[in-house]
Amino acid sequence: MARSFFLLYSLSRRRVSDSPRSLFFIPTALALTTSLFILFYISSTSNLFTPHRHYNSRFHFLQNPSEFSLKTHNLQTPIEDQPQSGLISDPPMPNLGPPADHAGAAKPSPSSNGINVENENVFHDRDMFEEDYIKMNSTFKIFVYPHQRSDPYANVLLPVDYEPEGNYASESFFKKSLNNSHFVTKDPSKADLFYLPFSIARLRHDPRVGIDGIQDFIKEYIFNISHKYPYWNRTGGADHFYVSCHSIGRVAVNKADEVKRNAIQVVCSSSYFQSAYVPHKDASLPQIWPRLQDDPPTITSSQRKNLAFFAGSINSPVRQKLVETWQNNTQISVHWGHLNTSYEAALLDSKFCLHVKGFAVNTARIGDAFYHGCVPVIIANHYDLPFADILNWKSFSIIIATLDIPSLQRILTSISNDEFAKLHENVLDVRKHFRWHAVPVDYDAFYMVMYELWLRRSSIRVIGFH
């Protein structure tokens, strides 16, 4: 390396008057020398850090919407489906083409229809998941930043006293479940992760904060805990996380750069098209309408007569395209505005339930589809699907690109009865992972989110801070 540098330096010392072209040689030589030093540094340090095995090729985090394999949908009553005031809709989605070949990523099947569900397992690796799940359940510890009932913003920072309802219930259910769980530790030195307990949904509806004040509130909250406690500063927030299901969560941390860059964001609006969401670091939270009392219905696959169903507000170009293309079709039932028939009955009568991107990439329709045993069809580009590094979405759902909406009927009718029966069987198998309970049950939505967090815990435990 030293000899190469000496030769380049000697050459650069030659008289520039020899030729006008020699003027270009000096910066070129210096650039080449710098590049050689950079390559030498990278080669000598690249083995110093070892990632968790959940970042290896066993798991995949990014689902490719431009390839229709077997993926999922989320369909829920079109309540609160209108755009929220003060928010900006997504820009047009480009067709980015297929991503790198990750294990478990959606890839075209070798079958002629692009669909092949035979012998598909709902897990990428069930044995690994079950082994790690046991370890997570016995060792994982979370420190929750403490707040008192007398805190002026206790309504934002503490769990609610009632069972949450609505589209954004996942955020509240998680907080309640965590605070009552064995994962919480009062000893920060034993914590794997630190929970930032602010609620985006409750901030939005608090008249003291509102939409315009959320970013400032979170910025000030991080400033306060970083000065009161040492835990944020030692990692820049890399071992901290927050949970949000409201669509405004996409921009809530824009004034808190360290949260966006370093902290783990567990959010429903998990679109990797947006810069605020970082796959691998962040995690997708399922948006689930809570159903605590009822057991899921058991309508068989052969009893479902309607091919596909969608109902909801027309609040995006994607949904507009769906309505324009299929509103008069006899096999694909598309509704907007007020639904005159039973929403529940339509879900139970349909083979496929369409999850179509609205104002945000997520809706509660995936949870609705699972609950009613309907195979989800995802029409939402760049959606980092919930639990995608654990569950094999192609075994219980269909994904198509938004550009393929005109081909929707052809794609769905090309799926044979046997293939659909397997999809439906897997939907019934996986839906327990997409349910909240007043008291969490093994492998339900709470425990699956905890497992996602456990996968993202730091490889290095920082010591010396108490």
C-alpha positions as CSV (number, residue, x, y, z in Angstrom):
1,M,0.0,0.0,0.0
2,A,2.8,2.4,1.0
3,R,4.7,1.6,-2.3
4,S,1.6,2.3,-4.4
5,F,1.1,5.6,-2.7
6,F,4.8,6.6,-3.3
7,L,4.6,5.7,-7.0
8,L,1.4,7.7,-7.4
9,Y,2.8,10.7,-5.5
10,S,6.0,10.6,-7.6
11,L,4.1,10.6,-10.8
12,S,2.0,13.5,-9.6
13,R,5.1,15.5,-9.0
14,R,6.1,15.5,-12.7
15,R,6.0,18.9,-14.5
16,V,2.5,19.8,-15.5
17,S,3.9,21.6,-18.5
18,D,4.7,18.3,-20.2
19,S,1.2,18.1,-21.5
20,P,-2.1,19.8,-20.8
21,R,-3.6,16.4,-20.1
22,S,-1.3,16.0,-17.1
23,L,-3.4,18.6,-15.3
24,F,-6.0,15.9,-15.0
25,F,-3.6,13.4,-13.5
26,I,-3.1,14.9,-10.1
27,P,-6.7,14.8,-8.9
28,T,-7.1,11.4,-10.5
29,A,-4.1,10.0,-8.7
30,L,-5.2,11.5,-5.4
31,A,-8.7,10.0,-5.8
32,L,-7.3,6.6,-6.7
33,T,-5.0,6.7,-3.6
34,T,-7.9,7.6,-1.4
35,S,-10.0,4.8,-2.8
36,L,-7.2,2.3,-2.1
37,F,-7.0,3.4,1.5
38,I,-10.8,3.1,1.9
39,L,-10.9,-0.4,0.4
40,F,-8.1,-1.4,2.7
41,Y,-9.9,0.0,5.7
42,I,-13.2,-1.8,4.8
43,S,-11.5,-5.1,4.2
44,S,-9.8,-4.9,7.6
45,T,-12.8,-3.9,9.7
46,S,-15.8,-5.7,8.0
47,N,-15.7,-8.7,10.4
48,L,-15.7,-6.7,13.6
49,F,-19.5,-6.6,13.9
50,T,-21.8,-9.7,13.9
51,P,-25.5,-9.1,13.3
52,H,-28.3,-11.2,14.8
53,R,-29.3,-14.2,12.9
54,H,-32.7,-12.7,12.2
55,Y,-31.0,-10.6,9.6
56,N,-29.7,-13.6,7.7
57,S,-31.3,-15.1,4.7
58,R,-33.7,-17.2,6.7
59,F,-36.0,-14.2,7.1
60,H,-37.2,-11.6,4.7
61,F,-38.5,-8.2,5.6
62,L,-39.5,-6.7,2.3
63,Q,-42.4,-8.1,0.4
64,N,-42.3,-7.4,-3.3
65,P,-45.7,-6.2,-4.5
66,S,-44.9,-6.4,-8.2
67,E,-44.9,-10.2,-8.1
68,F,-48.1,-12.0,-7.3
69,S,-47.4,-15.0,-5.3
70,L,-49.4,-16.0,-2.2
71,K,-49.7,-13.0,0.1
72,T,-52.2,-11.3,2.4
73,H,-55.0,-8.7,2.8
74,N,-56.6,-6.8,5.6
75,L,-60.3,-5.9,5.4
76,Q,-62.2,-4.1,8.0
77,T,-65.4,-2.0,8.3
78,P,-64.9,1.2,6.4
79,I,-65.2,3.3,9.7
80,E,-62.5,6.0,10.0
81,D,-61.5,5.2,6.5
82,Q,-61.5,8.8,5.3
83,P,-58.2,10.8,5.0
84,Q,-57.2,12.6,8.2
85,S,-57.0,16.4,7.9
86,G,-53.6,17.9,7.9
87,L,-51.9,14.8,6.4
88,I,-50.4,14.5,3.0
89,S,-51.2,11.5,0.8
90,D,-48.5,9.4,-0.7
91,P,-46.8,10.4,-4.0
92,P,-47.5,8.1,-7.0
93,M,-45.9,4.7,-6.5
94,P,-43.3,3.9,-9.1
95,N,-42.8,0.3,-10.3
96,L,-39.5,-0.4,-8.8
97,G,-39.3,-4.0,-10.1
98,P,-38.2,-7.0,-8.1
99,P,-35.9,-6.6,-5.2
100,A,-32.8,-8.6,-4.4
101,D,-33.4,-12.3,-4.0
102,H,-34.1,-12.7,-0.3
103,A,-35.1,-16.0,1.2
104,G,-38.8,-16.0,1.7
105,A,-39.4,-13.0,-0.5
106,A,-42.3,-13.2,-2.9
107,K,-41.1,-14.7,-6.2
108,P,-43.1,-16.0,-9.2
109,S,-44.0,-19.7,-8.7
110,P,-42.9,-22.2,-11.3
111,S,-46.5,-23.1,-11.9
112,S,-48.2,-21.7,-15.0
113,N,-50.5,-19.5,-13.0
114,G,-47.8,-18.0,-10.8
115,I,-49.5,-19.7,-7.8
116,N,-48.2,-22.7,-6.0
117,V,-49.4,-23.3,-2.4
118,E,-48.9,-27.0,-2.2
119,N,-46.9,-28.0,1.0
120,E,-46.4,-24.3,1.9
121,N,-45.8,-23.7,5.6
122,V,-47.1,-20.6,7.2
123,F,-43.7,-20.1,8.9
124,H,-40.4,-19.5,7.2
125,D,-38.8,-21.8,9.8
126,R,-41.2,-23.1,12.4
127,D,-38.6,-24.9,14.4
128,M,-36.4,-21.8,14.7
129,F,-39.4,-19.7,15.6
130,E,-40.5,-22.0,18.4
131,E,-37.0,-22.4,19.8
132,D,-36.4,-18.6,19.8
133,Y,-40.0,-17.9,21.1
134,I,-39.2,-19.9,24.2
135,K,-36.0,-17.9,24.8
136,M,-37.8,-14.7,24.2
137,N,-40.5,-15.6,26.7
138,S,-38.1,-16.4,29.4
139,T,-35.3,-13.8,29.0
140,F,-36.6,-10.7,27.2
141,K,-36.9,-7.6,29.4
142,I,-38.3,-4.1,28.6
143,F,-37.9,-1.0,30.7
144,V,-40.9,1.3,30.4
145,Y,-40.2,5.0,31.2
146,P,-42.3,5.7,34.3
147,H,-45.0,8.3,34.5
148,Q,-47.5,9.1,37.3
149,R,-51.2,9.5,37.2
150,S,-50.6,13.1,38.2
151,D,-48.6,13.8,35.0
152,P,-50.3,16.4,32.9
153,Y,-50.1,14.1,29.9
154,A,-51.0,10.8,31.7
155,N,-53.7,10.3,29.2
156,V,-51.0,10.1,26.5
157,L,-48.3,8.2,28.4
158,L,-50.2,5.6,30.5
159,P,-52.4,2.7,29.4
160,V,-56.1,3.4,29.1
161,D,-58.5,2.0,31.8
162,Y,-60.9,0.6,29.2
163,E,-60.8,-1.9,26.4
164,P,-59.8,0.1,23.3
165,E,-61.9,0.0,20.1
166,G,-61.6,1.1,16.5
167,N,-59.0,1.1,13.7
168,Y,-56.1,2.1,16.0
169,A,-56.8,-0.2,18.9
170,S,-53.5,-2.1,18.3
171,E,-51.5,0.7,19.8
172,S,-53.5,0.7,23.0
173,F,-53.7,-3.1,23.3
174,F,-50.0,-3.4,23.1
175,K,-49.4,-0.8,25.8
176,K,-51.9,-2.4,28.2
177,S,-50.6,-5.9,27.5
178,L,-46.9,-4.9,27.9
179,N,-47.5,-3.0,31.2
180,N,-49.2,-6.1,32.7
181,S,-46.7,-8.6,31.4
182,H,-43.6,-10.4,32.8
183,F,-41.5,-8.7,30.2
184,V,-41.3,-5.4,32.1
185,T,-38.4,-4.8,34.4
186,K,-37.9,-1.9,36.8
187,D,-34.1,-2.4,36.7
188,P,-32.9,-0.6,33.6
189,S,-29.5,-2.5,33.7
190,K,-31.4,-5.7,32.9
191,A,-33.4,-4.2,30.0
192,D,-32.9,-5.3,26.4
193,L,-35.0,-2.5,25.1
194,F,-36.6,0.8,26.4
195,Y,-40.2,1.6,25.6
196,L,-41.2,5.2,24.8
197,P,-44.9,5.1,25.9
198,F,-46.4,8.1,24.1
199,S,-49.5,7.4,22.1
200,I,-49.7,9.0,18.7
201,A,-53.5,8.5,18.4
202,R,-54.2,10.1,21.8
203,L,-51.8,13.0,21.0
204,R,-53.7,13.7,17.8
205,H,-57.0,13.9,19.7
206,D,-55.7,15.9,22.7
207,P,-56.7,19.5,22.1
208,R,-53.5,20.7,23.8
209,V,-51.4,19.0,21.1
210,G,-53.4,18.1,18.0
211,I,-52.0,17.2,14.6
212,D,-49.8,20.3,14.4
213,G,-48.2,19.8,17.8
214,I,-47.3,16.1,17.7
215,Q,-43.9,16.5,16.3
216,D,-42.9,19.2,18.8
217,F,-44.3,17.0,21.7
218,I,-42.2,14.0,20.7
219,K,-39.1,16.2,20.2
220,E,-39.5,17.7,23.7
221,Y,-40.3,14.2,25.2
222,I,-37.0,12.8,23.9
223,F,-35.1,15.9,25.1
224,N,-36.6,15.4,28.6
225,I,-35.8,11.7,29.0
226,S,-32.3,12.2,27.5
227,H,-31.6,14.7,30.3
228,K,-33.3,12.9,33.1
229,Y,-32.0,9.4,32.3
230,P,-28.7,8.2,30.8
231,Y,-30.2,5.4,28.7
232,W,-31.1,7.3,25.5
233,N,-27.7,9.0,25.2
234,R,-25.5,5.9,25.5
235,T,-27.0,4.5,22.2
236,G,-28.6,7.5,20.5
237,G,-31.9,5.7,21.0
238,A,-31.0,2.6,19.1
239,D,-32.3,0.3,22.0
240,H,-35.5,2.3,22.3
241,F,-38.9,1.8,20.6
242,Y,-42.3,3.3,20.3
243,V,-45.6,1.9,18.9
244,S,-48.1,3.7,16.7
245,C,-51.0,2.6,14.6
246,H,-52.4,6.0,13.5
247,S,-51.6,7.1,10.0
248,I,-50.1,10.3,11.3
249,G,-47.4,8.2,12.9
250,R,-45.6,8.4,9.5
251,V,-44.6,12.0,10.2
252,A,-44.9,12.2,13.9
253,V,-41.1,11.9,14.5
254,N,-40.0,14.2,11.8
255,K,-38.6,16.7,14.3
256,A,-36.9,14.0,16.4
257,D,-34.2,12.8,13.9
258,E,-32.6,10.3,16.3
259,V,-35.9,8.6,16.8
260,K,-36.4,8.3,13.0
261,R,-32.8,7.2,12.4
262,N,-32.1,5.0,15.4
263,A,-35.1,4.0,17.4
264,I,-37.3,1.0,16.5
265,Q,-40.6,2.2,15.1
266,V,-43.4,-0.4,15.5
267,V,-46.0,1.1,13.2
268,C,-49.1,0.1,11.2
269,S,-48.1,2.5,8.3
270,S,-45.1,0.4,7.4
271,S,-44.4,1.5,3.9
272,Y,-40.8,1.2,2.8
273,F,-41.5,3.7,0.1
274,Q,-41.4,6.4,2.8
275,S,-38.1,7.6,4.2
276,A,-39.3,7.6,7.8
277,Y,-39.7,3.8,7.8
278,V,-36.6,1.7,7.7
279,P,-37.2,-2.1,7.2
280,H,-35.0,-4.4,9.2
281,K,-34.7,-1.7,11.9
282,D,-38.4,-1.0,12.2
283,A,-41.3,-3.4,12.4
284,S,-44.8,-3.6,11.0
285,L,-47.7,-3.6,13.5
286,P,-50.9,-5.2,12.3
287,Q,-54.0,-2.9,12.3
288,I,-56.7,-5.1,13.9
289,W,-60.2,-4.3,14.9
290,P,-60.6,-5.9,18.3
291,R,-63.0,-8.8,18.7
292,L,-62.7,-10.0,22.3
293,Q,-65.9,-11.9,22.8
294,D,-66.6,-13.8,19.7
295,D,-64.9,-16.9,18.3
296,P,-64.0,-16.7,14.6
297,P,-66.6,-18.1,12.2
298,T,-65.8,-21.4,10.4
299,I,-67.3,-21.1,6.9
300,T,-65.6,-23.7,4.7
301,S,-63.9,-22.8,1.5
302,S,-66.5,-24.6,-0.6
303,Q,-69.4,-22.6,0.9
304,R,-67.9,-19.3,-0.4
305,K,-69.7,-18.3,-3.6
306,N,-68.4,-14.8,-4.3
307,L,-65.0,-14.5,-5.9
308,A,-63.8,-11.3,-4.4
309,F,-65.1,-8.4,-2.2
310,F,-64.1,-4.8,-1.3
311,A,-65.9,-2.1,0.5
312,G,-64.5,1.2,1.6
313,S,-63.9,4.9,0.9
314,I,-62.4,5.9,-2.5
315,N,-59.6,7.9,-1.0
316,S,-56.7,7.0,-3.2
317,P,-55.9,6.6,-6.9
318,V,-55.5,2.8,-6.4
319,R,-59.0,2.5,-5.0
320,Q,-60.3,4.7,-7.8
321,K,-58.8,2.5,-10.4
322,L,-60.3,-0.6,-8.7
323,V,-63.8,0.9,-8.8
324,E,-63.5,2.1,-12.3
325,T,-62.4,-1.3,-13.5
326,W,-64.6,-3.7,-11.5
327,Q,-67.7,-1.8,-10.3
328,N,-70.0,-3.6,-12.7
329,N,-68.4,-7.0,-12.6
330,T,-70.5,-10.0,-11.4
331,Q,-67.7,-11.9,-9.8
332,I,-65.7,-9.1,-8.1
333,S,-68.0,-7.2,-5.7
334,V,-66.7,-3.6,-5.2
335,H,-68.6,-1.1,-3.0
336,W,-67.9,2.4,-1.8
337,G,-69.8,4.7,0.5
338,H,-72.5,3.2,2.6
339,L,-72.9,-0.6,2.2
340,N,-76.5,-1.6,2.0
341,T,-75.9,-5.3,2.7
342,S,-74.1,-6.9,5.7
343,Y,-70.4,-6.3,5.7
344,E,-69.8,-9.4,7.8
345,A,-71.9,-11.6,5.5
346,A,-70.0,-10.3,2.4
347,L,-66.7,-11.3,4.0
348,L,-68.0,-14.8,4.9
349,D,-69.4,-15.3,1.4
350,S,-66.2,-14.3,-0.5
351,K,-63.2,-16.4,-1.3
352,F,-60.9,-13.4,-1.6
353,C,-61.1,-10.1,0.3
354,L,-59.2,-7.2,-1.3
355,H,-56.8,-5.1,0.7
356,V,-56.5,-2.0,-1.4
357,K,-54.2,0.9,-0.4
358,G,-56.2,3.9,0.7
359,F,-54.9,7.1,2.3
360,A,-52.2,4.9,4.0
361,V,-50.7,1.6,3.0
362,N,-52.5,-0.2,5.9
363,T,-56.1,-0.7,6.9
364,A,-57.8,-3.1,9.3
365,R,-59.0,-5.2,6.4
366,I,-56.3,-7.8,6.8
367,G,-57.5,-8.6,10.3
368,D,-61.1,-8.6,9.0
369,A,-60.2,-11.1,6.3
370,F,-58.4,-13.4,8.6
371,Y,-61.1,-13.3,11.2
372,H,-63.8,-14.3,8.6
373,G,-61.6,-16.9,6.9
374,C,-61.3,-14.9,3.7
375,V,-58.1,-15.2,1.8
376,P,-56.5,-11.7,1.7
377,V,-55.4,-10.1,-1.6
378,I,-52.9,-7.3,-1.2
379,I,-53.1,-4.4,-3.7
380,A,-50.8,-2.0,-1.9
381,N,-47.3,-1.5,-3.2
382,H,-44.3,-1.2,-0.8
383,Y,-46.2,-2.6,2.2
384,D,-43.8,-4.2,4.7
385,L,-46.4,-6.8,5.8
386,P,-46.8,-7.5,9.6
387,F,-44.6,-10.3,10.9
388,A,-43.1,-10.9,7.5
389,D,-39.8,-12.0,8.9
390,I,-41.7,-14.8,10.8
391,L,-44.7,-15.7,8.6
392,N,-44.6,-17.0,5.0
393,W,-47.2,-14.7,3.5
394,K,-47.3,-16.4,0.2
395,S,-48.8,-19.5,1.9
396,F,-52.0,-17.7,3.0
397,S,-52.5,-14.7,0.7
398,I,-52.1,-13.2,-2.7
399,I,-50.2,-10.1,-3.6
400,I,-50.5,-8.3,-6.9
401,A,-49.0,-5.0,-8.1
402,T,-51.4,-2.0,-8.3
403,L,-50.6,-1.9,-12.1
404,D,-52.2,-5.4,-12.4
405,I,-55.7,-4.3,-11.2
406,P,-57.1,-4.8,-14.7
407,S,-55.8,-8.5,-14.5
408,L,-57.4,-9.1,-11.1
409,Q,-60.1,-11.4,-12.3
410,R,-57.8,-13.5,-14.5
411,I,-55.3,-13.9,-11.6
412,L,-57.9,-15.0,-9.1
413,T,-59.8,-17.3,-11.4
414,S,-56.5,-19.0,-12.4
415,I,-56.2,-20.4,-8.8
416,S,-57.5,-23.9,-8.7
417,N,-60.0,-25.2,-6.1
418,D,-57.2,-27.3,-4.5
419,E,-54.9,-24.3,-4.4
420,F,-57.6,-22.1,-2.8
421,A,-58.5,-24.8,-0.3
422,K,-54.8,-24.8,0.8
423,L,-54.8,-21.0,1.0
424,H,-58.0,-21.1,3.1
425,E,-56.6,-23.8,5.4
426,N,-53.5,-21.7,6.1
427,V,-55.6,-18.6,6.7
428,L,-57.4,-20.5,9.5
429,D,-54.1,-21.6,10.8
430,V,-52.5,-18.1,10.9
431,R,-55.3,-16.0,12.1
432,K,-54.6,-16.6,15.8
433,H,-51.5,-14.4,15.3
434,F,-53.7,-11.5,14.3
435,R,-56.0,-11.3,17.4
436,W,-55.8,-9.1,20.5
437,H,-57.0,-10.4,23.9
438,A,-57.7,-8.6,27.1
439,V,-55.2,-11.0,28.7
440,P,-52.6,-12.0,26.0
441,V,-52.6,-15.6,24.8
442,D,-49.5,-17.4,23.5
443,Y,-48.7,-16.6,19.9
444,D,-51.4,-13.9,19.6
445,A,-50.7,-10.4,18.2
446,F,-49.1,-9.2,21.4
447,Y,-46.6,-12.0,21.6
448,M,-45.9,-11.8,17.9
449,V,-45.0,-8.1,18.3
450,M,-42.8,-8.9,21.3
451,Y,-41.0,-11.5,19.2
452,E,-40.4,-8.9,16.5
453,L,-38.9,-6.6,19.1
454,W,-36.8,-9.5,20.5
455,L,-35.3,-10.1,17.1
456,R,-34.3,-6.4,16.9
457,R,-32.7,-6.2,20.3
458,S,-29.2,-4.9,20.4
459,S,-26.3,-7.3,19.9
460,I,-24.2,-5.4,22.4
461,R,-25.3,-4.8,26.0
462,V,-24.1,-1.4,27.2
463,I,-22.9,-1.6,30.8
464,G,-21.8,0.9,33.4
465,F,-25.0,3.0,33.3
466,H,-27.4,2.7,36.3
